[in-house]
Amino acid sequence: MKQIKVVVPWKEGLHMRPAARLVKMAMKHQSSILLQCGEKLADMRSIVSILSLCASMGMTLDIVATGEDEREVTRAVEQIFCGHDAPHETPPPSSSL
């Protein structure tokens, strides 16, 4: 078992895009991965479970990975929360009427 703590860095909180990246990453690994926010617990393979944490910016989450690739998993989670894996998103074009 490998356990780490991460802080939610996004001003919108743990929203759909980073949650989707977490699920995608979790599906590539064999370890069981749980996120804990206060008393709430989420399975990282379920986007609904992750979003139900309602984790806002600045909140600390406990990540617990159990399995053969737990070290790799925790490093990957840290990368997502540090923003190193995020695709470069271009802002939507501004409309001028």
ZIBEL-V774876 format. One record per pair of residues at least 6 apart in sequence whose C-alpha atoms are under 6 Angstrom apart, sorted by the first residue. I is the first residue (numbers start at 1). J is the second residue. Records with the same first field share a line. If there is no record, write none. Layout:
BEGIN
I: J + J
END
This chain:
BEGIN
1: 65 + 66
2: 64 + 65
3: 63 + 64
4: 62 + 63
5: 61 + 62
6: 60 + 61
7: 58 + 59 + 60
8: 57 + 58 + 59
9: 57
10: 57
11: 57
13: 55 + 56 + 57
14: 55
23: 44 + 45
26: 45
31: 66 + 67 + 69 + 70
32: 65 + 66
33: 44 + 64 + 65
34: 42 + 43 + 44 + 63 + 64
35: 41 + 42 + 62 + 63
36: 61 + 62
37: 61
42: 49 + 50
END
